[in-house]
Amino acid sequence: MHDHRPGATPGGARLEPMALEVRHPTAGGPEGCGGGRHERVLRIERNACVAAVSDDDSADRFLARLLGDDARLLGDDARLLGDGDRLSEHGTPDCCCGTSGTPGMSKASGPPGASGAVSVAVYGVDPRTDPEAVRRLVGVVPEGMPLPEAPVHDALVAAARQRGLPADTAAERATDLTDALDLRAVERTPVAELTPGQRSRAALGCALLHVPRLLLLSRPLDDVDSVSEKILCRVLGRYTASTGTVVFSTRSRDVARRVTDRLVTVRGGEVRCDCLPTAR
């Protein structure tokens, strides 16, 4: 049988790992399937821009579970996809999400309570076995966008130093990102005095300093002014075109459709993977 997953060759060999892959095993299946291994899978391909959309804070909780403690991905007991979650299956080559199961089995979810341990891979790296490698691969804007209490440029430098960058490199990258995010006019302004749009830009700058390959961003485009939205979209567009993948939460489907490739709907704590093409 051929493997039709993104990143697979017709012969079934994987060309390259997904940017982010989350697997939630379940035991058994619908009546008549005879049991067996079954799992729900969320796959996000390289150089994609994906929005996790919810009307409440469910999408933020989804990202928080990915991030775990200290911006690490997944503790051993983390659960991303609850027992009642449903993932849509799509056969298009560029679809990032789907389900998989034992050959011959229906790919519907198993019964509640049949879940196993969730596993995550970031560009093929398991955060439970190599957390430091994953930290190098991931850039984060957590909920609330916490920033060092300092002027913008100094906050960027401090964030870079916390990532282990040498002083000269930290200063150089902070300057480059100040320009790219159009923050030069406020680079000496304390972060506490920034507008929501400026703060979102500064937080994105902190996430980009170590040149990660996966960005996990909490509501970077919500409640920002039109100028900031345009700048953020431009920077994220360049990033996905050249460097890596973006997953961000939002409460606005309009924003998601304008700037992303795919939507993942999070509702009532459950992940609904619409995998819908957007206007982008």
N, C-alpha and C positions, 0 to 999 in steps of 0.2 A: 504494500500500500504506500502511496505517496504521502509525504508530510506537507500539507498545504499551509502550514503556519508561516507567518511572516519570518523571513530570515532563513527559510529552509530551501534546499535545492530539491528538484523533482525526485531525486533518489532518496530523499529523506534525511540527508546529512545537514546539520545546521551550519550555515555560513558564518553567522556571528550571533552572539546573545542579544536578547532584547535589552533596551535601556533599563526597563523595570519589569520584573515578572513576579507576580504574587500567586501562589498556589495554595488552595485550601482543600485538602483531601476530605472525602466523605466515605463512609462505609455503606455498601449496598446500593440500591437504586430503586426505581419504581417497581411495583408489584409485577412479577413475571420476568424480571431481569435476571433473577438468580443470584443477586448479590455481586460482590467483586469490588475492585478498587475503582473509585470515581473521584474526580476533583473538579472544582471550579477554578478557573484561571483568569487572571487579569494580566494582559500583556500590553506593554507600551513600547512602541518601536523607537529606534534611534532617530534623532532630529525631528521628533514630533512635538507639537504643542497641544496639551490636553487639559481641559477644564473639568474639575469636579464641581458640579453645580448642585446647590440645595437652597431651599427657602429658609432654612434655619442654620444652626451651626453644625449640621451633620457632616458637611464637606470639610470643615475645619477639623472636626474630630477624626475624620478619615486621614487627613494629613498628619495629625498629631500621633495617631497610631503608627503611621509609617516612621515618623521621626523618633518616637520613643524618648527615653531620658537622654539629656545632654546631646540632643540632635543626632542620636544614633538611630539606626533603622532596626526596629523590631527586637524586643526582648523575646526570650523563649516562649513566654506565655501570651504574647501579643496576638490579637485576633483582628484581622482586617475585614474578613467577609463572614458575617454572622450566619447562623444556621438557616435563617430565612432568606438569605440573599439570593438574588436571581441575576444571572448573567445571560445576555442575549448571545446567540451564536450567529456569526456571519462568516461567509466563505470568501469574501473579497480579499485579495492579496494584501491590501494596505490596511485591513482592519487590525486594530491593536488588541482586541479583546475577544474571548471566547471561552468554551468549555472543552474539556477533554475527558475521555473515559476509556474503559476497556473495550477493545474491538468487539462490535456486535451488540454493545449495550446502548440503551437510550442514554442521552446526555443530559437528562433532567436531573434536578437536585435530588439527593438522598433525603431520608427522613430527618426531622429535627433531632439533634442530639447525636448525630452520626459523624460529627466533624472530627478531624484530626488536627495535627499541628500545622499552623500556617508557615509556609516558607517563602522567603523573598530573595531575589537575586538582583543586584544592580550591575548591569553589564557583565553578568555571569558570576559576580562575586557575592558570596553568602556573608551577610553582616554578622552572623553568629560565629563564623570561623575566622573572619578577617575584618573586624570592625574598623580598624584604622584605614584600611584600603578603601572601605566604603565612605568613610568621612572625607577622604581626599577626592572621591568621585562626586560627592553631593554638596550642593550649595543650598542654604536654607534661609527662608524668611518665615519665622514662626508667627503664630497668632499674636497680635498686638504689636508686632514689629519692634521689639526691644532693640535699642541702640545705645552705645556708650554715651554717657552724658558729657558731651564735649562738642566743640565746633565740628561741622560736617567733615572737613578734610581730616581733622585729628581723629574723628570717630572711625573713618575709613582706615586710616593707618593703624589704629588700635585693633580693629577687627582683623586686619591682615597679619599683624604681629601675633594675635591669638591663634591664628592658623599656622604659625611657624615660619612665616615669610621673613627673610632678612630685612633689616631696616631700610636699606636703599631700595630694594624691590617693593617693599610695602609702600614707600612714599611715591615711587614711580607709578605703581598701579592705581593708587588713590588719586593721583593727579589725572591719569588717563580716564578713569571712571567719572571723576568730577566733570570732565569735559563731555564725555559720551552721554552722561545723564543730564547735561545742561544744569549743573549745580554750581558753576563757577561763581555766580553772583551771590550765592549764599554759603560759600565754602568756609567762611569765618563766623557763620551764624550758629549759635547753639542748637542742637537737634530739637530741644524742647520748644523752640520758637518756630519750627518749620510748619508749613501748611501740610494737610494730609497728603497731598500729591507729592510735595517735596520729600516728606518723610518716607513715602513709599519708594521713591527713586533712590534715596540714600540707603534704605534697607536692601534694595536690590543690589546696589553697589557693593555692600558688605558681603552679600552672598556670592558675588562674582569674583571677588578678589583673588581667590586661589585657583581660578579657571577650572571650575568643576564641569563634569559632563552630564549631570542631572540636577535640575533646579526644582525644589519643592517649595512652593510659595503660598503663603496664607493671604488670600484676598488682596493681591497687589494692585488690582484695578478697580476695586470697589470704593466709591465715595471720593474719587480723585477728580481734579479739574480736567478739562478737555486737553489743555496743553500737556499736563503730566501724562494723561492716558496716551496721547500721541507719541510722546518720548519713550514711555515704557514699552509700548507696542513695537516701536522701531528697534529698540535695543533687544527685546526678546526675539523679534524676527531675525535680526542679524545673528543672534546667538544660536537659534535653531538651524539656521542655514549653514553655520560654520563649525559649531562646537558640540552642541549636545541637545538634550531633551528637557522640556518644561512641563511640569504638572502644577497647576494652581487651583485654589478654591475660589469660588465666587458665588454670590447670590443672584447674579444677573445673567440670564440666558442671552440677552442681547449682546453683552460684552463678550461672552464666550463664543457666540456665533461669529462675531466680527474678527476675532483674533486667533482662534484655535483651529486645529485640524479635527479634533474629536471632542465629544462631550461624554462625561461619566456622571450620571445623575445619582445623587446620594439622598435617600429619602427615609426618614424614620430610623436612622441607623443602619439601613440596608443599602448596598451598592446595586444600582440598576445600570447596567452598562449599555447605554443606548448605541454607542459607537456611531453616532450620526455624522455624516459629512456636514461641515459648516460652510459659511460663505467665504471663508478664506481661500 
